[in-house]
Amino acid sequence: MGNVSLYWLGQMGLLIDTGNTRMCIDYFASMIDGRLTPPPFPADALTGIDIFIGTHDHIDHIDHEAWKIWAKTNPEAVFIFPKAHMDSILEDGISGEKAIGLNDGGSYSFRDITIHAIAASHEFLDRDEKTGLYPYLQYIIEANGVRIHHAGDTVRYEGMLTKIRSFGKIDVQLLPINGRDAKRYRIGFIGNMTYQEAADLAGETEPKLVIPGHWDMFEINGEDPSLFADYLDAKYNGRIKCVIPKVMEKIVI
């Protein structure tokens, strides 16, 4: 097993460096009203990326203005996203051969990396009955013998745990913990796992390391990550290591 370095970018953003390949997942680089934390660096400063990945077509996960920039500043990069969003991604100026649309059960290999897609339920699965495409995805990323589960935005649904377990032991898991309620739903914030539900998913998956995400960006749509860490520790007797991330702090696996 080789080293893999992770850097949290806020929200569900993650930069992954294998030494040979650099991936950027769900980086929200645009400043908008209501945002509590600034991006760690502007979109046009992010270069040398081989793979850009988006879990779903919300601005804090697929930032179209940033993707338009990266299509120019990272011309050799491939872009991976739910196939359901192919038209909007091509409109960002990403060429067809660089636009890799995946669906539940699909995968893509690049150098020393394999990326597997699993449907996510961002409060609902929302599968298109005609095309069979899911608009929300989570990913299992295999690199240097390390297996990373990036859950995107999701609640748990029947069969999801079985899908995750089918890939074998998870080394690192990034889970949304911000939850859901009527107030948020009425103003357009679609729900995710509560911190208790996320902790239980980690407890049943048993990764070597779990990282809580989706708690820092918007006042009405956040959570206290220490509640997640404390609940996980109390319920699962300290068996699962948890790191509450700091932006751009290096985590070596």
Buried (B, 14 or more C-beta within 10 A) or exposed (E): EEEBBBBBBBBBBBBBBBEEBBBBBBBBBBEEEEBEEEBBEEBEEBEEBBBBBBBBBBEBBBBBEBBBBBBEBBEEBBBBBBBBBBEEBBEBEBEEEBBBBBBBEBEBEBEBBBBBBBBBBBBEBBBEEEEEBBBBBBBBBBBBEBBBBBBBBBBBEEEBBEBBEEBEEBBBBBBBBBBBEEEBEEEEBBBBBBBBBBBBBBBEBBBBBBBBBBBBBBEEBBBEBEBBBBBBBEBBEEEBEBBEBEBEEEBEB
